[in-house]
Structures are given as structure tokens and as C-alpha cells.
Amino acid sequence: MRRSLLFIPGNSPVMLQNGAVLPADSLILDLEDAVAADQKDAARLLTAAALRSQNYKKEIIIRINSLDSSYWQPDLEEIIPCRPDAIMPTKCSDSSTIRILAEKISELERQNDIEEGSIKLLPLIETALGIEKAFEIASSSPRIAALLLGGEDLAADLQCDRTKRGEEIFYSRSRIVIAARAAGVEAIDTPFTDVDDDEGLIQDARLARSLGFSGKAAISPRHLTKINEIFSPQPEAVRYAREVVAAVERAKKAGKGVVSLHGKMIDAPIAARAEQVLEQAGRLGLSLED
């Protein structure tokens, strides 16, 4: 599950070490924005060493430098032999970026006796063109596991102010969710960047959840607990899902094609959503009993 994804600078030994004990579902070890140009080589080597020595027991994603830089190929050549779970390409604006990366990753997988296709891609969508071509990107390779929205760079590309309310990226958020779901992959929301505004984080995460995002990226460990809580099935949702599933089963046994619960008709989409809630709760180890 990808409820919370924490960005960690690839040139920070302390944070790379502490990542193993933080409550993030996924760690994004960052070789791009968090690392100055004169530290790129050191960050790459430090991140590779962390992958070889740390037992993170969670999904590890590496954010590499963009394809218009001289760093992305050395990033992959150093990192792929360490078998990360996924690579995060930046500023993805069309499927050509994905094809180039997928070919290079396949080559490195073969060279390092790694099952071809096992390393996934989580493209970072942070341009206006990327939003327009989100479905093309999401469906461009079987390696794609999710789309992640980058709100800060997107706002700059849109030439608008980035606000806490996020009204300026509302359309982009919706577009990302629709594109990702249509392609059968997850949608991950942009980080909330004010690390001291807990109430703002809660409101932003709840909005993202209501739009259909699977999870939310974070730049601060202090945000992880609330993000995990918001993107987990709530007790009342689990209870209702159990009631729905039980009602459907009773109707089947009785040979009835119509199901009613608390005066409301239960159709196929409601039943399917109930199954999704129970499946997610089960994966999180939440109690499915009263």
C-alpha cells in the first residue's frame, strides 16, 4: 500500500538511516531537487550504499534526475544493481520519457540478473503538458505503478501562486486521478509543504482522499501518522462494508436479485466498494470483526 510516501534527501546519511524506522509506507530517496549539483555523485554513492546496507522493510523509490540532465544514466547505473522497488522520473510530460527509461532499466536488469520488468516506475507529473498527457503516461508501460502529482513545479509552470487551499491545482488533481484509475494504476497526491501547519495538512489530505487519491507524499516525518490515518479505512467505513457484504450474501442465499440495507438499495458499485474497503483493511491488519 502507498498511503504515505516520504521524500528523503539522498545526501543525508542520518535521514537515510532513520528512514527504516519511520512510519512511511514508501520512502522516496531523492537524487534530484534535494541534492545540489556539486553533490550529485556523492548522493548517488551514499544512496546506493544505504540500499545495500539497510533493511528498510518498505517500498523504496529512487527519484532520479531528469532526462535533460547528464545525471540520469549514472543514477540508474549505480542504483539499479541495488534492486530498488521503483524509479521516479521527474517532469514527465509524455510517454517518450517512459520508453527511454524502461529500455535503459531493462538493459540494466539483464546485466545484473534482475527479473526484467520487476523494477517499477512512478512518474512525477509536474508540468501542464504532463497533466494533459497523464493517461498517455500512465498507460505507456507495464512498469507504471502510480502517478504522483508535483504541485510546486506545476504551479510554477502554470504561472500561478501555490496556495494552501490548493484551488489552483484542483483540476490537475482530478485529472491525475482519472488518468491513473483509467490506466489501472494508483494516484498519489502532492506533499503539503508547511511542516508546522497540522490542521492544514489534515484538510489537504482529506481533500485528496475525497478526490480518489490512494495516498499522499510528504516532506516531513511529522506528517506521516496523520496521512496514514486519513488514507486508511475508518472504523465506520469498515463496519458498513461488512454489513453490505453480509447483506449481499444473504440475498444470494435467498435467491434474491435485489438487496436493501437500512432502507437503501445496494447495487453492484456499492458492493464492489465495500469489497475494496475490506480488502484494504485486511492488508493493513485492521480488525474486520465487531
C-alpha positions as CSV (number, residue, x, y, z in Angstrom):
1,M,0.0,0.0,0.0
2,R,1.1,3.5,-0.7
3,R,-0.7,5.7,1.9
4,S,2.3,7.8,2.8
5,L,5.5,8.3,0.7
6,L,8.3,10.3,2.4
7,F,10.9,12.2,0.4
8,I,14.4,11.7,1.9
9,P,17.5,13.6,0.6
10,G,19.9,11.2,-0.9
11,N,22.9,13.1,0.5
12,S,21.7,12.9,4.2
13,P,23.3,9.9,6.0
14,V,21.2,10.5,9.1
15,M,17.9,10.6,7.3
16,L,18.8,7.6,5.1
17,Q,19.5,5.6,8.2
18,N,16.4,6.8,10.1
19,G,14.1,6.0,7.2
20,A,14.0,2.4,8.2
21,V,12.1,3.2,11.4
22,L,9.8,6.0,10.1
23,P,6.1,5.1,9.6
24,A,6.0,5.8,5.9
25,D,4.7,3.1,3.6
26,S,7.2,4.1,1.0
27,L,10.5,6.1,1.0
28,I,11.5,8.3,-1.9
29,L,15.2,8.6,-1.8
30,D,15.9,11.8,-3.7
31,L,18.8,12.3,-6.1
32,E,17.2,15.3,-7.8
33,D,15.8,18.5,-6.2
34,A,17.1,17.9,-2.7
35,V,20.7,17.5,-3.9
36,A,22.9,20.3,-5.2
37,A,24.8,19.9,-8.5
38,D,28.2,19.5,-6.8
39,Q,26.8,16.7,-4.5
40,K,25.2,14.6,-7.2
41,D,27.9,12.0,-7.3
42,A,28.2,11.7,-3.5
43,A,24.5,11.4,-3.1
44,R,24.3,8.6,-5.7
45,L,27.0,6.6,-4.0
46,L,25.6,7.3,-0.5
47,T,22.1,6.2,-1.6
48,A,23.4,3.0,-3.2
49,A,25.4,2.2,0.0
50,A,22.2,2.7,2.0
51,L,20.3,0.3,-0.2
52,R,22.9,-2.4,0.2
53,S,23.2,-2.0,4.0
54,Q,19.8,-1.0,5.3
55,N,16.9,-3.4,5.7
56,Y,14.1,-0.9,5.1
57,K,11.2,-3.4,5.0
58,K,9.1,-0.9,3.0
59,E,8.9,0.2,-0.6
60,I,12.0,2.1,-1.8
61,I,11.6,4.5,-4.7
62,I,14.5,6.5,-6.1
63,R,13.8,9.9,-7.6
64,I,16.4,10.3,-10.4
65,N,17.5,13.4,-12.2
66,S,15.6,14.5,-15.4
67,L,16.5,13.2,-18.8
68,D,17.6,16.6,-19.9
69,S,20.5,16.4,-17.4
70,S,23.8,14.5,-17.5
71,Y,23.0,12.7,-14.3
72,W,20.1,10.3,-15.0
73,Q,22.1,7.5,-16.7
74,P,24.8,7.4,-13.9
75,D,21.8,7.4,-11.4
76,L,20.4,4.3,-13.0
77,E,23.7,2.6,-13.5
78,E,24.6,3.0,-9.8
79,I,21.1,2.3,-8.3
80,I,19.5,-0.5,-10.4
81,P,22.1,-3.1,-9.2
82,C,20.9,-2.4,-5.7
83,R,17.4,-3.5,-6.7
84,P,15.1,-0.7,-5.6
85,D,11.4,-1.3,-5.9
86,A,10.8,1.6,-8.2
87,I,12.3,4.6,-10.0
88,M,10.7,8.0,-10.0
89,P,11.4,10.0,-13.2
90,T,10.8,13.8,-12.9
91,K,8.9,16.3,-15.0
92,C,7.3,13.6,-17.2
93,S,5.5,15.3,-20.0
94,D,4.8,12.5,-22.4
95,S,5.4,8.8,-23.0
96,S,8.8,9.2,-24.7
97,T,10.4,9.7,-21.3
98,I,8.9,6.4,-20.0
99,R,10.0,4.5,-23.1
100,I,13.6,5.7,-22.8
101,L,13.8,4.9,-19.1
102,A,12.1,1.5,-19.5
103,E,14.6,0.4,-22.1
104,K,17.5,1.5,-20.0
105,I,16.2,-0.2,-16.9
106,S,15.6,-3.4,-18.9
107,E,19.2,-3.3,-20.1
108,L,20.5,-2.9,-16.6
109,E,18.2,-5.6,-15.2
110,R,19.5,-8.1,-17.7
111,Q,23.1,-7.1,-16.9
112,N,22.5,-7.6,-13.2
113,D,20.4,-10.8,-13.3
114,I,17.3,-9.0,-12.1
115,E,13.9,-10.2,-13.3
116,E,13.1,-8.0,-16.3
117,G,10.2,-5.7,-15.5
118,S,10.4,-6.1,-11.8
119,I,11.5,-2.5,-11.1
120,K,8.5,-0.2,-11.4
121,L,8.1,3.4,-12.4
122,L,6.3,6.1,-10.6
123,P,6.3,9.1,-12.9
124,L,6.2,12.6,-11.3
125,I,3.8,14.8,-13.2
126,E,4.6,18.4,-12.6
127,T,4.1,20.3,-15.9
128,A,1.0,21.5,-17.8
129,L,1.9,19.2,-20.7
130,G,2.2,16.3,-18.3
131,I,-1.3,16.9,-16.9
132,E,-2.7,17.0,-20.5
133,K,-0.9,13.7,-21.3
134,A,-1.4,12.0,-18.0
135,F,-3.3,9.0,-19.4
136,E,-0.7,8.6,-22.1
137,I,2.0,8.4,-19.5
138,A,0.1,6.2,-17.1
139,S,-0.6,3.6,-19.8
140,S,2.8,3.8,-21.6
141,S,4.4,0.9,-19.8
142,P,3.6,-2.1,-17.7
143,R,6.2,-0.8,-15.3
144,I,4.0,2.1,-14.3
145,A,2.6,1.6,-10.7
146,A,1.3,5.0,-9.9
147,L,1.3,8.7,-10.9
148,L,2.5,11.3,-8.4
149,L,1.4,14.9,-8.7
150,G,4.1,17.6,-8.1
151,G,2.2,20.6,-7.1
152,E,5.0,23.1,-6.6
153,D,6.6,22.8,-10.0
154,L,3.2,22.5,-11.6
155,A,2.1,25.9,-10.1
156,A,5.3,27.5,-11.5
157,D,4.6,26.0,-14.9
158,L,1.0,27.3,-14.7
159,Q,2.4,30.7,-13.7
160,C,0.1,30.9,-10.7
161,D,0.6,31.2,-6.9
162,R,0.8,27.9,-4.9
163,T,-1.6,28.2,-2.0
164,K,-2.5,26.1,1.0
165,R,-6.1,25.8,-0.2
166,G,-4.9,24.3,-3.5
167,E,-7.7,25.7,-5.6
168,E,-5.2,26.4,-8.4
169,I,-4.4,22.7,-8.8
170,F,-7.9,21.3,-8.2
171,Y,-8.4,20.5,-11.9
172,S,-4.9,18.9,-12.1
173,R,-5.6,16.7,-9.1
174,S,-8.8,15.5,-10.6
175,R,-7.2,14.9,-14.0
176,I,-4.4,12.8,-12.4
177,V,-6.8,10.6,-10.5
178,I,-9.0,10.0,-13.6
179,A,-6.0,9.2,-15.8
180,A,-4.4,6.9,-13.2
181,R,-7.6,5.0,-12.5
182,A,-8.4,4.7,-16.2
183,A,-5.0,3.1,-16.7
184,G,-5.4,0.8,-13.7
185,V,-2.7,2.4,-11.5
186,E,-2.6,4.4,-8.3
187,A,-2.7,8.2,-7.9
188,I,-0.5,9.8,-5.3
189,D,-1.1,13.4,-4.1
190,T,1.5,16.2,-3.9
191,P,3.1,17.0,-0.5
192,F,1.7,19.6,1.8
193,T,4.8,21.8,2.3
194,D,4.0,23.7,5.5
195,V,5.6,21.3,8.1
196,D,4.2,23.3,11.0
197,D,0.5,23.5,9.9
198,D,-1.0,20.3,11.1
199,E,-4.6,21.4,10.5
200,G,-3.8,22.5,7.0
201,L,-2.2,19.1,6.3
202,I,-5.3,17.3,7.6
203,Q,-7.6,19.3,5.4
204,D,-5.4,18.9,2.4
205,A,-5.1,15.1,2.9
206,R,-8.9,14.7,3.4
207,L,-9.5,16.6,0.2
208,A,-7.0,14.4,-1.7
209,R,-8.7,11.2,-0.3
210,S,-12.1,12.5,-1.3
211,L,-10.9,13.0,-4.9
212,G,-9.8,9.4,-5.1
213,F,-6.1,9.6,-4.4
214,S,-4.6,6.4,-2.9
215,G,-2.0,8.2,-0.8
216,K,0.0,11.4,-0.3
217,A,3.6,12.3,-0.5
218,A,5.3,14.1,2.4
219,I,8.5,16.1,3.0
220,S,8.3,15.9,6.8
221,P,8.2,12.7,9.0
222,R,5.8,14.5,11.3
223,H,3.1,14.4,8.6
224,L,3.2,10.6,8.2
225,T,0.9,9.5,11.1
226,K,-1.9,11.7,10.0
227,I,-1.6,10.8,6.4
228,N,-1.6,7.1,7.2
229,E,-4.7,7.6,9.4
230,I,-6.6,9.6,6.7
231,F,-5.8,7.2,3.9
232,S,-6.7,4.1,6.0
233,P,-10.3,2.8,6.1
234,Q,-12.1,4.4,9.0
235,P,-13.9,2.1,11.5
236,E,-17.3,3.2,10.5
237,A,-16.5,2.5,6.8
238,V,-15.3,-1.0,7.7
239,R,-18.4,-1.7,9.7
240,Y,-20.6,-0.5,6.8
241,A,-18.7,-2.5,4.3
242,R,-19.1,-5.7,6.4
243,E,-22.9,-5.0,6.6
244,V,-23.0,-4.5,2.8
245,V,-21.1,-7.8,2.1
246,A,-23.3,-9.7,4.6
247,A,-26.5,-8.3,3.1
248,V,-25.4,-9.3,-0.4
249,E,-24.5,-12.8,0.8
250,R,-27.9,-13.2,2.4
251,A,-29.7,-12.1,-0.7
252,K,-27.7,-14.6,-2.8
253,K,-28.6,-17.4,-0.5
254,A,-32.3,-16.4,-0.6
255,G,-32.2,-16.2,-4.4
256,K,-32.9,-12.5,-4.4
257,G,-31.5,-10.2,-7.0
258,V,-32.3,-7.0,-5.1
259,V,-30.5,-6.1,-1.9
260,S,-31.6,-3.4,0.6
261,L,-29.7,-2.2,3.7
262,H,-31.0,0.4,6.1
263,G,-33.7,1.4,3.5
264,K,-31.1,1.9,0.7
265,M,-30.7,-0.2,-2.4
266,I,-27.3,-1.9,-2.6
267,D,-26.2,-2.1,-6.2
268,A,-23.0,-3.5,-7.8
269,P,-20.8,-0.4,-7.4
270,I,-21.6,-0.1,-3.7
271,A,-20.9,-3.8,-3.2
272,A,-17.6,-3.5,-5.1
273,R,-16.6,-0.5,-3.0
274,A,-17.4,-2.5,0.2
275,E,-15.1,-5.3,-1.0
276,Q,-12.3,-2.8,-1.7
277,V,-12.6,-1.3,1.8
278,L,-12.4,-4.7,3.4
279,E,-9.5,-5.8,1.3
280,Q,-7.6,-2.6,2.2
281,A,-8.4,-3.1,5.9
282,G,-7.2,-6.7,5.7
283,R,-3.9,-5.6,4.1
284,L,-3.4,-3.2,7.0
285,G,-4.2,-5.8,9.6
286,L,-7.3,-3.9,10.8
287,S,-9.9,-5.9,12.6
288,L,-12.8,-7.0,10.5
289,E,-14.8,-8.2,13.5
290,D,-17.1,-6.3,15.8
